[in-house]
Amino acid sequence: MKKIDVVRAWRDPEYRAGLSEAELAQLPPHPAEAMEVSDEALLGVVAGLRPEGSATSTPTSSCDCCCA
């Protein structure tokens, strides 16, 4: 499947509905498609901080309004 056809299939529901099952099977997942993240992976997420022991454990940006 050509790149232009892939993009059209992602964007145009009518075009996608006209594709065969074989063509749909060749279609890669949409890059903005929802993804699942396990609860375990989310446990390490804390307001933009990196996990302890990583290269840096400081916030990725500074903020004077609430992080002082």
Biopython code that builds the backbone (N, CA, C, O; Angstrom):
import numpy as np
from Bio.PDB.StructureBuilder import StructureBuilder

atoms = [
    (1, "MET", "N", (0.857, -1.177, 0.000)),
    (1, "MET", "CA", (0.000, 0.000, 0.000)),
    (1, "MET", "C", (0.902, 1.240, 0.000)),
    (1, "MET", "O", (1.841, 1.336, 0.790)),
    (2, "LYS", "N", (0.608, 2.166, -0.881)),
    (2, "LYS", "CA", (1.395, 3.402, -0.977)),
    (2, "LYS", "C", (1.121, 4.303, 0.230)),
    (2, "LYS", "O", (0.051, 4.253, 0.836)),
    (3, "LYS", "N", (2.112, 5.120, 0.557)),
    (3, "LYS", "CA", (2.013, 6.022, 1.707)),
    (3, "LYS", "C", (0.788, 6.930, 1.599)),
    (3, "LYS", "O", (0.094, 7.160, 2.590)),
    (4, "ILE", "N", (0.525, 7.439, 0.411)),
    (4, "ILE", "CA", (-0.617, 8.346, 0.236)),
    (4, "ILE", "C", (-1.937, 7.622, 0.501)),
    (4, "ILE", "O", (-2.890, 8.219, 1.002)),
    (5, "ASP", "N", (-1.987, 6.336, 0.161)),
    (5, "ASP", "CA", (-3.208, 5.562, 0.419)),
    (5, "ASP", "C", (-3.376, 5.283, 1.908)),
    (5, "ASP", "O", (-4.496, 5.258, 2.418)),
    (6, "VAL", "N", (-2.272, 5.075, 2.595)),
    (6, "VAL", "CA", (-2.321, 4.848, 4.044)),
    (6, "VAL", "C", (-2.875, 6.092, 4.737)),
    (6, "VAL", "O", (-3.770, 5.995, 5.577)),
    (7, "VAL", "N", (-2.350, 7.236, 4.389)),
    (7, "VAL", "CA", (-2.805, 8.486, 5.008)),
    (7, "VAL", "C", (-4.274, 8.733, 4.688)),
    (7, "VAL", "O", (-5.039, 9.166, 5.549)),
    (8, "ARG", "N", (-4.658, 8.460, 3.461)),
    (8, "ARG", "CA", (-6.065, 8.656, 3.090)),
    (8, "ARG", "C", (-6.971, 7.710, 3.883)),
    (8, "ARG", "O", (-8.057, 8.099, 4.312)),
    (9, "ALA", "N", (-6.521, 6.476, 4.072)),
    (9, "ALA", "CA", (-7.314, 5.516, 4.843)),
    (9, "ALA", "C", (-7.453, 5.964, 6.292)),
    (9, "ALA", "O", (-8.503, 5.767, 6.903)),
    (10, "TRP", "N", (-6.397, 6.566, 6.849)),
    (10, "TRP", "CA", (-6.474, 7.069, 8.217)),
    (10, "TRP", "C", (-7.455, 8.225, 8.327)),
    (10, "TRP", "O", (-8.185, 8.327, 9.314)),
    (11, "ARG", "N", (-7.481, 9.102, 7.320)),
    (11, "ARG", "CA", (-8.260, 10.340, 7.404)),
    (11, "ARG", "C", (-9.683, 10.236, 6.868)),
    (11, "ARG", "O", (-10.563, 10.967, 7.323)),
    (12, "ASP", "N", (-9.925, 9.349, 5.919)),
    (12, "ASP", "CA", (-11.201, 9.311, 5.211)),
    (12, "ASP", "C", (-11.964, 8.029, 5.537)),
    (12, "ASP", "O", (-11.639, 6.967, 5.005)),
    (13, "PRO", "N", (-12.978, 8.113, 6.406)),
    (13, "PRO", "CA", (-13.724, 6.915, 6.796)),
    (13, "PRO", "C", (-14.412, 6.221, 5.614)),
    (13, "PRO", "O", (-14.513, 4.994, 5.592)),
    (14, "GLU", "N", (-14.881, 6.994, 4.640)),
    (14, "GLU", "CA", (-15.536, 6.388, 3.471)),
    (14, "GLU", "C", (-14.531, 5.592, 2.641)),
    (14, "GLU", "O", (-14.842, 4.494, 2.181)),
    (15, "TYR", "N", (-13.342, 6.131, 2.449)),
    (15, "TYR", "CA", (-12.288, 5.428, 1.710)),
    (15, "TYR", "C", (-11.896, 4.154, 2.461)),
    (15, "TYR", "O", (-11.760, 3.090, 1.857)),
    (16, "ARG", "N", (-11.715, 4.268, 3.778)),
    (16, "ARG", "CA", (-11.338, 3.121, 4.598)),
    (16, "ARG", "C", (-12.398, 2.032, 4.542)),
    (16, "ARG", "O", (-12.067, 0.847, 4.513)),
    (17, "ALA", "N", (-13.679, 2.424, 4.525)),
    (17, "ALA", "CA", (-14.774, 1.451, 4.468)),
    (17, "ALA", "C", (-14.767, 0.687, 3.150)),
    (17, "ALA", "O", (-15.273, -0.434, 3.085)),
    (18, "GLY", "N", (-14.209, 1.271, 2.107)),
    (18, "GLY", "CA", (-14.159, 0.608, 0.803)),
    (18, "GLY", "C", (-12.969, -0.318, 0.613)),
    (18, "GLY", "O", (-12.855, -0.971, -0.424)),
    (19, "LEU", "N", (-12.075, -0.385, 1.606)),
    (19, "LEU", "CA", (-10.908, -1.251, 1.493)),
    (19, "LEU", "C", (-11.278, -2.703, 1.788)),
    (19, "LEU", "O", (-12.168, -2.981, 2.593)),
    (20, "SER", "N", (-10.585, -3.614, 1.127)),
    (20, "SER", "CA", (-10.800, -5.039, 1.387)),
    (20, "SER", "C", (-10.173, -5.406, 2.730)),
    (20, "SER", "O", (-9.423, -4.621, 3.310)),
    (21, "GLU", "N", (-10.490, -6.614, 3.220)),
    (21, "GLU", "CA", (-9.905, -7.056, 4.488)),
    (21, "GLU", "C", (-8.397, -7.196, 4.368)),
    (21, "GLU", "O", (-7.671, -6.919, 5.323)),
    (22, "ALA", "N", (-7.918, -7.622, 3.207)),
    (22, "ALA", "CA", (-6.474, -7.751, 2.981)),
    (22, "ALA", "C", (-5.797, -6.382, 3.036)),
    (22, "ALA", "O", (-4.715, -6.246, 3.607)),
    (23, "GLU", "N", (-6.431, -5.369, 2.443)),
    (23, "GLU", "CA", (-5.865, -4.014, 2.473)),
    (23, "GLU", "C", (-5.884, -3.454, 3.897)),
    (23, "GLU", "O", (-4.929, -2.804, 4.322)),
    (24, "LEU", "N", (-6.962, -3.705, 4.627)),
    (24, "LEU", "CA", (-7.042, -3.244, 6.013)),
    (24, "LEU", "C", (-5.970, -3.902, 6.876)),
    (24, "LEU", "O", (-5.440, -3.274, 7.792)),
    (25, "ALA", "N", (-5.649, -5.157, 6.588)),
    (25, "ALA", "CA", (-4.626, -5.868, 7.340)),
    (25, "ALA", "C", (-3.240, -5.266, 7.097)),
    (25, "ALA", "O", (-2.375, -5.342, 7.970)),
    (26, "GLN", "N", (-3.019, -4.671, 5.921)),
    (26, "GLN", "CA", (-1.742, -4.042, 5.590)),
    (26, "GLN", "C", (-1.605, -2.658, 6.202)),
    (26, "GLN", "O", (-0.501, -2.118, 6.279)),
    (27, "LEU", "N", (-2.707, -2.086, 6.635)),
    (27, "LEU", "CA", (-2.719, -0.722, 7.149)),
    (27, "LEU", "C", (-2.019, -0.654, 8.507)),
    (27, "LEU", "O", (-2.438, -1.332, 9.445)),
    (28, "PRO", "N", (-0.956, 0.153, 8.630)),
    (28, "PRO", "CA", (-0.290, 0.284, 9.935)),
    (28, "PRO", "C", (-1.179, 1.060, 10.900)),
    (28, "PRO", "O", (-2.082, 1.778, 10.469)),
    (29, "PRO", "N", (-0.934, 0.924, 12.198)),
    (29, "PRO", "CA", (-1.739, 1.680, 13.158)),
    (29, "PRO", "C", (-1.520, 3.181, 12.986)),
    (29, "PRO", "O", (-0.422, 3.624, 12.646)),
    (30, "HIS", "N", (-2.553, 3.939, 13.219)),
    (30, "HIS", "CA", (-2.482, 5.394, 13.128)),
    (30, "HIS", "C", (-1.527, 5.897, 14.199)),
    (30, "HIS", "O", (-1.619, 5.456, 15.345)),
    (31, "PRO", "N", (-0.608, 6.813, 13.867)),
    (31, "PRO", "CA", (0.364, 7.276, 14.855)),
    (31, "PRO", "C", (-0.260, 8.007, 16.041)),
    (31, "PRO", "O", (0.359, 8.079, 17.102)),
    (32, "ALA", "N", (-1.446, 8.542, 15.893)),
    (32, "ALA", "CA", (-2.097, 9.244, 16.999)),
    (32, "ALA", "C", (-3.148, 8.366, 17.666)),
    (32, "ALA", "O", (-3.957, 8.848, 18.458)),
    (33, "GLU", "N", (-3.131, 7.091, 17.346)),
    (33, "GLU", "CA", (-4.094, 6.162, 17.902)),
    (33, "GLU", "C", (-3.876, 6.022, 19.410)),
    (33, "GLU", "O", (-2.754, 6.143, 19.901)),
    (34, "ALA", "N", (-4.943, 5.770, 20.118)),
    (34, "ALA", "CA", (-4.849, 5.592, 21.561)),
    (34, "ALA", "C", (-3.958, 4.399, 21.874)),
    (34, "ALA", "O", (-3.946, 3.409, 21.142)),
    (35, "MET", "N", (-3.226, 4.502, 22.949)),
    (35, "MET", "CA", (-2.383, 3.393, 23.367)),
    (35, "MET", "C", (-2.666, 3.068, 24.819)),
    (35, "MET", "O", (-3.097, 3.924, 25.592)),
    (36, "GLU", "N", (-2.421, 1.833, 25.174)),
    (36, "GLU", "CA", (-2.647, 1.417, 26.545)),
    (36, "GLU", "C", (-1.346, 1.486, 27.325)),
    (36, "GLU", "O", (-0.288, 1.093, 26.835)),
    (37, "VAL", "N", (-1.441, 1.990, 28.541)),
    (37, "VAL", "CA", (-0.298, 2.069, 29.436)),
    (37, "VAL", "C", (-0.696, 1.342, 30.709)),
    (37, "VAL", "O", (-1.752, 1.607, 31.283)),
    (38, "SER", "N", (0.153, 0.428, 31.143)),
    (38, "SER", "CA", (-0.170, -0.368, 32.324)),
    (38, "SER", "C", (-0.164, 0.499, 33.593)),
    (38, "SER", "O", (0.478, 1.548, 33.648)),
    (39, "ASP", "N", (-0.881, 0.038, 34.584)),
    (39, "ASP", "CA", (-0.908, 0.736, 35.869)),
    (39, "ASP", "C", (0.487, 0.806, 36.474)),
    (39, "ASP", "O", (0.848, 1.800, 37.104)),
    (40, "GLU", "N", (1.279, -0.263, 36.279)),
    (40, "GLU", "CA", (2.636, -0.291, 36.809)),
    (40, "GLU", "C", (3.486, 0.812, 36.179)),
    (40, "GLU", "O", (4.269, 1.462, 36.872)),
    (41, "ALA", "N", (3.337, 1.026, 34.869)),
    (41, "ALA", "CA", (4.106, 2.072, 34.188)),
    (41, "ALA", "C", (3.692, 3.452, 34.689)),
    (41, "ALA", "O", (4.526, 4.353, 34.781)),
    (42, "LEU", "N", (2.428, 3.623, 35.008)),
    (42, "LEU", "CA", (1.944, 4.921, 35.475)),
    (42, "LEU", "C", (2.370, 5.232, 36.899)),
    (42, "LEU", "O", (2.375, 6.397, 37.299)),
    (43, "LEU", "N", (2.725, 4.220, 37.667)),
    (43, "LEU", "CA", (3.148, 4.460, 39.049)),
    (43, "LEU", "C", (4.402, 5.324, 39.115)),
    (43, "LEU", "O", (4.611, 6.030, 40.101)),
    (44, "GLY", "N", (5.238, 5.281, 38.082)),
    (44, "GLY", "CA", (6.461, 6.066, 38.080)),
    (44, "GLY", "C", (6.287, 7.480, 37.580)),
    (44, "GLY", "O", (7.249, 8.248, 37.591)),
    (45, "VAL", "N", (5.113, 7.852, 37.146)),
    (45, "VAL", "CA", (4.872, 9.184, 36.604)),
    (45, "VAL", "C", (4.464, 10.118, 37.728)),
    (45, "VAL", "O", (3.476, 9.881, 38.423)),
    (46, "VAL", "N", (5.249, 11.200, 37.901)),
    (46, "VAL", "CA", (4.959, 12.152, 38.967)),
    (46, "VAL", "C", (5.173, 13.559, 38.436)),
    (46, "VAL", "O", (6.300, 14.053, 38.472)),
    (47, "ALA", "N", (4.165, 14.201, 37.960)),
    (47, "ALA", "CA", (4.164, 15.619, 37.587)),
    (47, "ALA", "C", (5.423, 16.085, 36.859)),
    (47, "ALA", "O", (5.990, 17.118, 37.213)),
    (48, "GLY", "N", (5.858, 15.356, 35.871)),
    (48, "GLY", "CA", (6.991, 15.779, 35.063)),
    (48, "GLY", "C", (8.349, 15.470, 35.650)),
    (48, "GLY", "O", (9.366, 15.849, 35.070)),
    (49, "LEU", "N", (8.397, 14.795, 36.780)),
    (49, "LEU", "CA", (9.681, 14.427, 37.381)),
    (49, "LEU", "C", (10.167, 13.111, 36.789)),
    (49, "LEU", "O", (9.367, 12.253, 36.418)),
    (50, "ARG", "N", (11.459, 12.963, 36.706)),
    (50, "ARG", "CA", (12.043, 11.712, 36.239)),
    (50, "ARG", "C", (12.194, 10.783, 37.444)),
    (50, "ARG", "O", (12.368, 11.247, 38.571)),
    (51, "PRO", "N", (12.129, 9.482, 37.206)),
    (51, "PRO", "CA", (12.304, 8.549, 38.324)),
    (51, "PRO", "C", (13.677, 8.724, 38.962)),
    (51, "PRO", "O", (14.641, 9.067, 38.277)),
    (52, "GLU", "N", (13.773, 8.492, 40.265)),
    (52, "GLU", "CA", (15.057, 8.607, 40.952)),
    (52, "GLU", "C", (16.035, 7.626, 40.348)),
    (52, "GLU", "O", (15.663, 6.514, 39.974)),
    (53, "GLY", "N", (17.284, 8.038, 40.255)),
    (53, "GLY", "CA", (18.305, 7.184, 39.686)),
    (53, "GLY", "C", (18.497, 7.401, 38.196)),
    (53, "GLY", "O", (19.429, 6.848, 37.613)),
    (54, "SER", "N", (17.633, 8.199, 37.562)),
    (54, "SER", "CA", (17.808, 8.487, 36.140)),
    (54, "SER", "C", (18.821, 9.619, 35.997)),
    (54, "SER", "O", (19.337, 10.119, 36.997)),
    (55, "ALA", "N", (19.104, 10.017, 34.790)),
    (55, "ALA", "CA", (20.122, 11.031, 34.520)),
    (55, "ALA", "C", (19.879, 12.304, 35.323)),
    (55, "ALA", "O", (20.828, 12.926, 35.801)),
    (56, "THR", "N", (18.640, 12.689, 35.472)),
    (56, "THR", "CA", (18.311, 13.871, 36.265)),
    (56, "THR", "C", (16.990, 13.621, 36.970)),
    (56, "THR", "O", (16.090, 13.019, 36.385)),
    (57, "SER", "N", (16.855, 14.057, 38.180)),
    (57, "SER", "CA", (15.608, 13.869, 38.911)),
    (57, "SER", "C", (14.967, 15.211, 39.228)),
    (57, "SER", "O", (14.225, 15.338, 40.202)),
    (58, "THR", "N", (15.257, 16.214, 38.400)),
    (58, "THR", "CA", (14.669, 17.534, 38.591)),
    (58, "THR", "C", (13.543, 17.722, 37.585)),
    (58, "THR", "O", (13.515, 17.041, 36.560)),
    (59, "PRO", "N", (12.616, 18.632, 37.859)),
    (59, "PRO", "CA", (11.536, 18.873, 36.907)),
    (59, "PRO", "C", (12.101, 19.266, 35.544)),
    (59, "PRO", "O", (13.181, 19.846, 35.444)),
    (60, "THR", "N", (11.344, 18.936, 34.498)),
    (60, "THR", "CA", (11.801, 19.249, 33.147)),
    (60, "THR", "C", (11.646, 20.728, 32.824)),
    (60, "THR", "O", (12.260, 21.209, 31.872)),
    (61, "SER", "N", (10.853, 21.455, 33.580)),
    (61, "SER", "CA", (10.720, 22.905, 33.378)),
    (61, "SER", "C", (10.535, 23.557, 34.735)),
    (61, "SER", "O", (10.137, 22.901, 35.698)),
    (62, "SER", "N", (10.822, 24.849, 34.813)),
    (62, "SER", "CA", (10.639, 25.528, 36.090)),
    (62, "SER", "C", (9.376, 26.368, 36.029)),
    (62, "SER", "O", (8.938, 26.796, 34.961)),
    (63, "CYS", "N", (8.807, 26.589, 37.199)),
    (63, "CYS", "CA", (7.545, 27.301, 37.293)),
    (63, "CYS", "C", (7.576, 28.124, 38.574)),
    (63, "CYS", "O", (7.865, 27.581, 39.641)),
    (64, "ASP", "N", (7.291, 29.400, 38.497)),
    (64, "ASP", "CA", (7.301, 30.250, 39.670)),
    (64, "ASP", "C", (5.935, 30.304, 40.372)),
    (64, "ASP", "O", (5.835, 30.765, 41.510)),
    (65, "CYS", "N", (4.882, 29.829, 39.683)),
    (65, "CYS", "CA", (3.538, 30.017, 40.222)),
    (65, "CYS", "C", (3.185, 28.996, 41.297)),
    (65, "CYS", "O", (2.513, 29.351, 42.265)),
    (66, "CYS", "N", (3.612, 27.741, 41.164)),
    (66, "CYS", "CA", (3.154, 26.748, 42.123)),
    (66, "CYS", "C", (4.270, 25.824, 42.620)),
    (66, "CYS", "O", (4.049, 25.036, 43.540)),
    (67, "CYS", "N", (5.447, 25.908, 42.034)),
    (67, "CYS", "CA", (6.518, 24.961, 42.380)),
    (67, "CYS", "C", (7.587, 25.589, 43.262)),
    (67, "CYS", "O", (8.643, 24.993, 43.471)),
    (68, "ALA", "N", (7.331, 26.767, 43.774)),
    (68, "ALA", "CA", (8.351, 27.473, 44.559)),
    (68, "ALA", "C", (8.530, 26.855, 45.917)),
    (68, "ALA", "O", (9.350, 27.326, 46.705)),
]
sb = StructureBuilder()
sb.init_structure("model")
sb.init_model(0)
sb.init_chain("A")
sb.init_seg("    ")
for serial, (resi, resn, name, xyz) in enumerate(atoms, 1):
    if name == "N":
        sb.init_residue(resn, " ", resi, " ")
    sb.init_atom(name, np.array(xyz, "f"), 0.0, 1.0, " ", f" {name:<3s}", serial, name[0])
structure = sb.get_structure()
